[in-house]
């Protein structure tokens, strides 16, 4: 039952991905679920890879709902997307709680995954990197 609930929640993510503009570049904004584990991580990977197939290479991950994170799953998501995208692909986080930020820091993901307070700041930083 828990797996079905997690899968249904992750499936909802697929339908709520928005596209924002960073200058001339389209950026996919991906809301993450409250728990980022192997089940939801797989669904998120699949959704991101579909966007890669459609030509999107830059992603903002909305961590504001996340309360628990398996950093190995987040690392795998980042690795899969980066291997599937051109070298200039960007993945940026925003809205991460102090607990999520601490997990990222302890697991060495804070450097490779820049994190910002909100979507506007993350989008501005991404646009600055792309110009």
N, CA and C atoms as an extended XYZ file, in Angstrom:
393
Properties=species:S:1:pos:R:3:atomname:S:1:resname:S:1:resid:I:1 pbc="F F F"
N         0.822       -1.197        0.000 N   UNK     1
C         0.000        0.000        0.000 CA  UNK     1
C         0.861        1.253        0.000 C   UNK     1
N         1.932        1.268        0.815 N   UNK     2
C         2.806        2.438        0.872 CA  UNK     2
C         3.462        2.678       -0.476 C   UNK     2
N         3.844        1.601       -1.174 N   UNK     3
C         4.462        1.757       -2.484 CA  UNK     3
C         3.476        2.357       -3.483 C   UNK     3
N         2.226        1.917       -3.443 N   UNK     4
C         1.215        2.465       -4.344 CA  UNK     4
C         1.007        3.954       -4.072 C   UNK     4
N         1.003        4.343       -2.802 N   UNK     5
C         0.840        5.751       -2.447 CA  UNK     5
C         2.027        6.559       -2.930 C   UNK     5
N         3.237        6.051       -2.706 N   UNK     6
C         4.439        6.754       -3.152 CA  UNK     6
C         4.464        6.868       -4.669 C   UNK     6
N         4.075        5.802       -5.356 N   UNK     7
C         4.054        5.830       -6.810 CA  UNK     7
C         3.020        6.833       -7.319 C   UNK     7
N         1.854        6.864       -6.703 N   UNK     8
C         0.816        7.825       -7.103 CA  UNK     8
C         1.299        9.251       -6.865 C   UNK     8
N         1.975        9.479       -5.738 N   UNK     9
C         2.484       10.817       -5.441 CA  UNK     9
C         3.552       11.207       -6.457 C   UNK     9
N         4.449       10.276       -6.785 N   UNK    10
C         5.488       10.570       -7.760 CA  UNK    10
C         4.883       10.793       -9.143 C   UNK    10
N         3.846       10.045       -9.483 N   UNK    11
C         3.189       10.232      -10.776 CA  UNK    11
C         2.601       11.634      -10.881 C   UNK    11
N         2.127       12.181       -9.766 N   UNK    12
C         1.599       13.547       -9.765 CA  UNK    12
C         2.690       14.552      -10.095 C   UNK    12
N         3.919       14.237       -9.722 N   UNK    13
C         5.045       15.115      -10.031 CA  UNK    13
C         5.189       15.283      -11.534 C   UNK    13
N         5.026       14.192      -12.244 N   UNK    14
C         5.190       14.218      -13.691 CA  UNK    14
C         4.254       15.243      -14.334 C   UNK    14
N         3.048       15.371      -13.821 N   UNK    15
C         2.083       16.278      -14.432 CA  UNK    15
C         2.239       17.720      -13.978 C   UNK    15
N         3.059       17.964      -12.937 N   UNK    16
C         3.168       19.320      -12.421 CA  UNK    16
C         4.489       20.002      -12.747 C   UNK    16
N         5.309       19.400      -13.563 N   UNK    17
C         6.565       20.037      -13.951 CA  UNK    17
C         6.232       21.246      -14.810 C   UNK    17
N         6.758       22.410      -14.406 N   UNK    18
C         6.539       23.640      -15.171 CA  UNK    18
C         7.801       23.998      -15.936 C   UNK    18
N         7.639       24.818      -16.937 N   UNK    19
C         8.783       25.308      -17.703 CA  UNK    19
C         8.889       26.810      -17.484 C   UNK    19
N        10.068       27.257      -17.085 N   UNK    20
C        10.363       28.677      -16.881 CA  UNK    20
C        11.426       29.102      -17.882 C   UNK    20
N        11.584       30.393      -18.037 N   UNK    21
C        12.608       30.937      -18.931 CA  UNK    21
C        13.770       31.486      -18.116 C   UNK    21
N        14.991       31.155      -18.512 N   UNK    22
C        16.208       31.763      -17.976 CA  UNK    22
C        16.908       32.376      -19.183 C   UNK    22
N        16.561       33.620      -19.485 N   UNK    23
C        17.053       34.230      -20.725 CA  UNK    23
C        16.376       33.542      -21.893 C   UNK    23
N        17.187       32.994      -22.790 N   UNK    24
C        16.664       32.297      -23.963 CA  UNK    24
C        16.519       30.792      -23.740 C   UNK    24
N        16.754       30.349      -22.516 N   UNK    25
C        16.805       28.917      -22.238 CA  UNK    25
C        15.582       28.482      -21.428 C   UNK    25
N        14.993       27.352      -21.814 N   UNK    26
C        13.892       26.763      -21.056 CA  UNK    26
C        14.457       25.943      -19.898 C   UNK    26
N        13.833       26.099      -18.739 N   UNK    27
C        14.255       25.398      -17.532 CA  UNK    27
C        13.043       24.662      -16.968 C   UNK    27
N        13.214       23.368      -16.679 N   UNK    28
C        12.134       22.587      -16.082 CA  UNK    28
C        12.194       22.739      -14.569 C   UNK    28
N        11.064       23.132      -13.969 N   UNK    29
C        10.950       23.274      -12.516 CA  UNK    29
C        10.217       22.035      -12.000 C   UNK    29
N        10.910       21.267      -11.156 N   UNK    30
C        10.405       19.967      -10.725 CA  UNK    30
C        10.123       19.977       -9.223 C   UNK    30
N         8.858       19.912       -8.821 N   UNK    31
C         8.553       19.813       -7.394 CA  UNK    31
C         8.844       18.400       -6.900 C   UNK    31
N         9.585       18.298       -5.816 N   UNK    32
C         9.908       16.995       -5.255 CA  UNK    32
C         8.872       16.615       -4.200 C   UNK    32
N         8.704       15.323       -3.925 N   UNK    33
C         7.732       14.873       -2.922 CA  UNK    33
C         8.260       15.099       -1.507 C   UNK    33
N         7.414       14.889       -0.522 N   UNK    34
C         7.817       15.091        0.872 CA  UNK    34
C         8.893       14.108        1.310 C   UNK    34
N         8.918       12.943        0.707 N   UNK    35
C         9.945       11.949        1.018 CA  UNK    35
C        10.633       11.546       -0.276 C   UNK    35
N        11.933       11.722       -0.318 N   UNK    36
C        12.698       11.357       -1.504 CA  UNK    36
C        13.405       10.042       -1.203 C   UNK    36
N        12.797        8.950       -1.684 N   UNK    37
C        13.338        7.620       -1.431 CA  UNK    37
C        13.481        6.883       -2.757 C   UNK    37
N        13.804        5.611       -2.711 N   UNK    38
C        14.064        4.872       -3.947 CA  UNK    38
C        12.844        4.803       -4.860 C   UNK    38
N        11.654        4.702       -4.323 N   UNK    39
C        10.447        4.629       -5.154 CA  UNK    39
C        10.169        5.959       -5.840 C   UNK    39
N        10.119        7.022       -5.060 N   UNK    40
C         9.835        8.332       -5.661 CA  UNK    40
C        11.008        8.789       -6.516 C   UNK    40
N        12.226        8.414       -6.125 N   UNK    41
C        13.411        8.781       -6.903 CA  UNK    41
C        13.376        8.200       -8.306 C   UNK    41
N        12.954        6.952       -8.413 N   UNK    42
C        12.841        6.312       -9.729 CA  UNK    42
C        11.834        7.047      -10.599 C   UNK    42
N        10.694        7.394      -10.037 N   UNK    43
C         9.667        8.115      -10.785 CA  UNK    43
C        10.173        9.500      -11.226 C   UNK    43
N        10.884       10.168      -10.343 N   UNK    44
C        11.427       11.486      -10.691 CA  UNK    44
C        12.456       11.351      -11.799 C   UNK    44
N        13.326       10.355      -11.694 N   UNK    45
C        14.313       10.109      -12.765 CA  UNK    45
C        13.627        9.904      -14.106 C   UNK    45
N        12.599        9.086      -14.111 N   UNK    46
C        11.886        8.815      -15.357 CA  UNK    46
C        11.272       10.099      -15.919 C   UNK    46
N        10.691       10.913      -15.048 N   UNK    47
C        10.089       12.172      -15.500 CA  UNK    47
C        11.156       13.119      -16.052 C   UNK    47
N        12.291       13.208      -15.368 N   UNK    48
C        13.370       14.087      -15.834 CA  UNK    48
C        13.942       13.599      -17.159 C   UNK    48
N        14.128       12.296      -17.280 N   UNK    49
C        14.687       11.765      -18.525 CA  UNK    49
C        13.732       11.973      -19.705 C   UNK    49
N        12.422       11.947      -19.447 N   UNK    50
C        11.472       12.282      -20.520 CA  UNK    50
C        11.690       13.727      -20.955 C   UNK    50
N        11.913       14.618      -19.986 N   UNK    51
C        12.154       16.031      -20.330 CA  UNK    51
C        13.463       16.178      -21.093 C   UNK    51
N        14.472       15.402      -20.727 N   UNK    52
C        15.743       15.421      -21.463 CA  UNK    52
C        15.489       14.989      -22.905 C   UNK    52
N        14.703       13.932      -23.089 N   UNK    53
C        14.364       13.463      -24.437 CA  UNK    53
C        13.646       14.547      -25.244 C   UNK    53
N        12.889       15.402      -24.542 N   UNK    54
C        12.163       16.488      -25.201 CA  UNK    54
C        13.029       17.713      -25.429 C   UNK    54
N        14.306       17.649      -24.993 N   UNK    55
C        15.234       18.743      -25.257 CA  UNK    55
C        15.536       19.659      -24.085 C   UNK    55
N        15.029       19.352      -22.901 N   UNK    56
C        15.335       20.173      -21.720 CA  UNK    56
C        16.607       19.662      -21.059 C   UNK    56
N        17.496       20.602      -20.692 N   UNK    57
C        18.773       20.210      -20.095 CA  UNK    57
C        19.068       20.928      -18.786 C   UNK    57
N        18.182       21.806      -18.363 N   UNK    58
C        18.395       22.570      -17.136 CA  UNK    58
C        17.184       22.379      -16.230 C   UNK    58
N        17.476       22.097      -14.928 N   UNK    59
C        16.415       21.733      -14.000 CA  UNK    59
C        16.552       22.482      -12.678 C   UNK    59
N        15.436       22.981      -12.191 N   UNK    60
C        15.338       23.518      -10.838 CA  UNK    60
C        14.521       22.512      -10.040 C   UNK    60
N        15.092       21.988       -8.961 N   UNK    61
C        14.386       21.022       -8.131 CA  UNK    61
C        13.845       21.731       -6.900 C   UNK    61
N        12.521       21.735       -6.770 N   UNK    62
C        11.848       22.394       -5.659 CA  UNK    62
C        11.859       21.464       -4.454 C   UNK    62
N        12.706       21.785       -3.483 N   UNK    63
C        12.854       20.956       -2.281 CA  UNK    63
C        11.961       21.410       -1.132 C   UNK    63
N        11.139       22.431       -1.343 N   UNK    64
C        10.355       22.969       -0.232 CA  UNK    64
C         9.429       21.939        0.434 C   UNK    64
N         8.848       20.982       -0.295 N   UNK    65
C         8.014       20.005        0.411 CA  UNK    65
C         8.802       18.874        1.070 C   UNK    65
N        10.093       18.736        0.749 N   UNK    66
C        10.881       17.584        1.186 CA  UNK    66
C        11.145       17.636        2.690 C   UNK    66
N        10.790       16.568        3.377 N   UNK    67
C        11.047       16.444        4.816 CA  UNK    67
C        12.091       15.372        5.100 C   UNK    67
N        12.176       14.368        4.231 N   UNK    68
C        13.221       13.349        4.384 CA  UNK    68
C        13.813       13.057        3.010 C   UNK    68
N        15.128       12.897        3.011 N   UNK    69
C        15.813       12.684        1.747 CA  UNK    69
C        16.860       11.588        1.906 C   UNK    69
N        16.844       10.674        0.961 N   UNK    70
C        17.901        9.672        0.865 CA  UNK    70
C        18.907       10.277       -0.105 C   UNK    70
N        20.042       10.723        0.412 N   UNK    71
C        20.992       11.436       -0.434 CA  UNK    71
C        21.561       10.546       -1.541 C   UNK    71
N        21.587        9.236       -1.340 N   UNK    72
C        22.032        8.336       -2.403 CA  UNK    72
C        21.074        8.397       -3.587 C   UNK    72
N        19.781        8.531       -3.294 N   UNK    73
C        18.780        8.643       -4.360 CA  UNK    73
C        18.954        9.975       -5.087 C   UNK    73
N        19.125       11.060       -4.347 N   UNK    74
C        19.328       12.361       -4.971 CA  UNK    74
C        20.601       12.362       -5.809 C   UNK    74
N        21.651       11.763       -5.310 N   UNK    75
C        22.904       11.660       -6.053 CA  UNK    75
C        22.699       10.867       -7.351 C   UNK    75
N        21.932        9.789       -7.279 N   UNK    76
C        21.654        8.979       -8.466 CA  UNK    76
C        20.857        9.775       -9.497 C   UNK    76
N        19.868       10.545       -9.037 N   UNK    77
C        19.077       11.375       -9.950 CA  UNK    77
C        19.989       12.345      -10.688 C   UNK    77
N        20.836       13.017       -9.938 N   UNK    78
C        21.758       13.991      -10.528 CA  UNK    78
C        22.696       13.312      -11.518 C   UNK    78
N        23.245       12.169      -11.147 N   UNK    79
C        24.172       11.442      -12.010 CA  UNK    79
C        23.509       11.011      -13.318 C   UNK    79
N        22.312       10.472      -13.225 N   UNK    80
C        21.600       10.008      -14.421 CA  UNK    80
C        21.284       11.178      -15.348 C   UNK    80
N        20.794       12.268      -14.789 N   UNK    81
C        20.460       13.425      -15.621 CA  UNK    81
C        21.718       13.997      -16.260 C   UNK    81
N        22.783       14.137      -15.492 N   UNK    82
C        24.022       14.707      -16.044 CA  UNK    82
C        24.617       13.836      -17.141 C   UNK    82
N        24.532       12.525      -16.993 N   UNK    83
C        25.056       11.625      -18.023 CA  UNK    83
C        24.205       11.650      -19.281 C   UNK    83
N        22.954       12.048      -19.152 N   UNK    84
C        22.035       12.057      -20.285 CA  UNK    84
C        21.984       13.401      -21.000 C   UNK    84
N        22.545       14.428      -20.387 N   UNK    85
C        22.484       15.788      -20.925 CA  UNK    85
C        23.849       16.235      -21.444 C   UNK    85
N        23.864       17.308      -22.220 N   UNK    86
C        25.147       17.881      -22.631 CA  UNK    86
C        25.938       18.352      -21.404 C   UNK    86
N        27.206       18.602      -21.609 N   UNK    87
C        28.110       18.984      -20.515 CA  UNK    87
C        27.665       20.248      -19.792 C   UNK    87
N        26.950       21.133      -20.450 N   UNK    88
C        26.556       22.402      -19.823 CA  UNK    88
C        25.236       22.314      -19.060 C   UNK    88
N        24.690       21.118      -18.877 N   UNK    89
C        23.425       20.953      -18.158 CA  UNK    89
C        23.571       21.418      -16.714 C   UNK    89
N        22.509       22.019      -16.188 N   UNK    90
C        22.531       22.534      -14.820 CA  UNK    90
C        21.377       21.946      -14.017 C   UNK    90
N        21.683       21.622      -12.760 N   UNK    91
C        20.665       21.191      -11.809 CA  UNK    91
C        20.856       22.046      -10.560 C   UNK    91
N        19.805       22.740      -10.162 N   UNK    92
C        19.862       23.655       -9.025 CA  UNK    92
C        18.687       23.349       -8.098 C   UNK    92
N        18.930       23.427       -6.802 N   UNK    93
C        17.889       23.201       -5.809 CA  UNK    93
C        17.393       24.533       -5.267 C   UNK    93
N        16.154       24.535       -4.798 N   UNK    94
C        15.673       25.695       -4.046 CA  UNK    94
C        14.660       25.245       -3.009 C   UNK    94
N        14.554       26.049       -1.945 N   UNK    95
C        13.564       25.799       -0.907 CA  UNK    95
C        13.902       24.675        0.055 C   UNK    95
N        15.149       24.229        0.089 N   UNK    96
C        15.514       23.112        0.971 CA  UNK    96
C        15.491       23.545        2.433 C   UNK    96
N        14.923       22.698        3.270 N   UNK    97
C        14.900       22.959        4.719 CA  UNK    97
C        16.315       22.838        5.274 C   UNK    97
N        16.493       23.297        6.494 N   UNK    98
C        17.802       23.198        7.149 CA  UNK    98
C        18.236       21.735        7.253 C   UNK    98
N        17.297       20.849        7.542 N   UNK    99
C        17.615       19.429        7.638 CA  UNK    99
C        18.083       18.837        6.318 C   UNK    99
N        17.408       19.194        5.237 N   UNK   100
C        17.800       18.709        3.915 CA  UNK   100
C        19.159       19.291        3.541 C   UNK   100
N        19.373       20.574        3.810 N   UNK   101
C        20.667       21.189        3.512 CA  UNK   101
C        21.789       20.514        4.299 C   UNK   101
N        21.522       20.180        5.556 N   UNK   102
C        22.530       19.507        6.373 CA  UNK   102
C        22.861       18.130        5.787 C   UNK   102
N        21.855       17.398        5.349 N   UNK   103
C        22.084       16.096        4.718 CA  UNK   103
C        22.936       16.249        3.468 C   UNK   103
N        22.615       17.240        2.646 N   UNK   104
C        23.398       17.480        1.430 CA  UNK   104
C        24.844       17.816        1.774 C   UNK   104
N        25.036       18.642        2.796 N   UNK   105
C        26.379       19.042        3.224 CA  UNK   105
C        27.163       17.823        3.713 C   UNK   105
N        26.555       17.028        4.590 N   UNK   106
C        27.236       15.865        5.162 CA  UNK   106
C        27.598       14.829        4.107 C   UNK   106
N        26.772       14.721        3.071 N   UNK   107
C        27.012       13.714        2.031 CA  UNK   107
C        27.770       14.254        0.823 C   UNK   107
N        28.270       15.478        0.922 N   UNK   108
C        29.099       16.029       -0.142 CA  UNK   108
C        28.350       16.472       -1.388 C   UNK   108
N        27.052       16.681       -1.263 N   UNK   109
C        26.263       17.093       -2.423 CA  UNK   109
C        26.029       18.601       -2.479 C   UNK   109
N        26.385       19.318       -1.409 N   UNK   110
C        26.124       20.762       -1.367 CA  UNK   110
C        26.911       21.496       -2.452 C   UNK   110
N        28.125       21.062       -2.742 N   UNK   111
C        28.924       21.702       -3.792 CA  UNK   111
C        28.370       21.465       -5.189 C   UNK   111
N        28.148       20.205       -5.555 N   UNK   112
C        27.639       19.921       -6.901 CA  UNK   112
C        26.197       20.375       -7.122 C   UNK   112
N        25.444       20.555       -6.041 N   UNK   113
C        24.047       20.960       -6.154 CA  UNK   113
C        23.834       22.293       -5.436 C   UNK   113
N        24.037       23.393       -6.125 N   UNK   114
C        23.807       24.683       -5.472 CA  UNK   114
C        22.353       24.797       -5.029 C   UNK   114
N        22.166       25.407       -3.861 N   UNK   115
C        20.830       25.529       -3.282 CA  UNK   115
C        20.524       26.990       -2.974 C   UNK   115
N        19.303       27.398       -3.280 N   UNK   116
C        18.878       28.780       -3.083 CA  UNK   116
C        17.596       28.809       -2.258 C   UNK   116
N        17.324       29.951       -1.675 N   UNK   117
C        16.176       30.089       -0.778 CA  UNK   117
C        14.847       29.907       -1.497 C   UNK   117
N        14.750       30.401       -2.737 N   UNK   118
C        13.470       30.339       -3.441 CA  UNK   118
C        13.685       30.184       -4.944 C   UNK   118
N        12.596       29.995       -5.658 N   UNK   119
C        12.669       29.749       -7.097 CA  UNK   119
C        13.232       30.950       -7.841 C   UNK   119
N        12.846       32.139       -7.446 N   UNK   120
C        13.332       33.337       -8.126 CA  UNK   120
C        14.853       33.448       -8.037 C   UNK   120
N        15.405       33.221       -6.843 N   UNK   121
C        16.856       33.295       -6.657 CA  UNK   121
C        17.564       32.189       -7.448 C   UNK   121
N        16.989       30.990       -7.452 N   UNK   122
C        17.582       29.881       -8.195 CA  UNK   122
C        17.573       30.148       -9.696 C   UNK   122
N        16.473       30.679      -10.197 N   UNK   123
C        16.366       30.986      -11.621 CA  UNK   123
C        17.337       32.092      -12.014 C   UNK   123
N        17.474       33.120      -11.169 N   UNK   124
C        18.417       34.213      -11.446 CA  UNK   124
C        19.856       33.692      -11.466 C   UNK   124
N        20.207       32.819      -10.514 N   UNK   125
C        21.549       32.269      -10.477 CA  UNK   125
C        21.815       31.387      -11.702 C   UNK   125
N        20.839       30.613      -12.091 N   UNK   126
C        20.967       29.773      -13.272 CA  UNK   126
C        21.145       30.621      -14.514 C   UNK   126
N        20.367       31.687      -14.631 N   UNK   127
C        20.486       32.566      -15.778 CA  UNK   127
C        21.870       33.205      -15.827 C   UNK   127
N        22.411       33.601      -14.687 N   UNK   128
C        23.752       34.176      -14.630 CA  UNK   128
C        24.813       33.154      -15.076 C   UNK   128
N        24.636       31.902      -14.702 N   UNK   129
C        25.576       30.848      -15.114 CA  UNK   129
C        25.519       30.583      -16.611 C   UNK   129
N        24.340       30.727      -17.185 N   UNK   130
C        24.157       30.408      -18.601 CA  UNK   130
C        24.616       31.541      -19.522 C   UNK   130
N        24.726       32.749      -18.988 N   UNK   131
C        25.128       33.893      -19.819 CA  UNK   131
C        26.620       34.066      -19.840 C   UNK   131
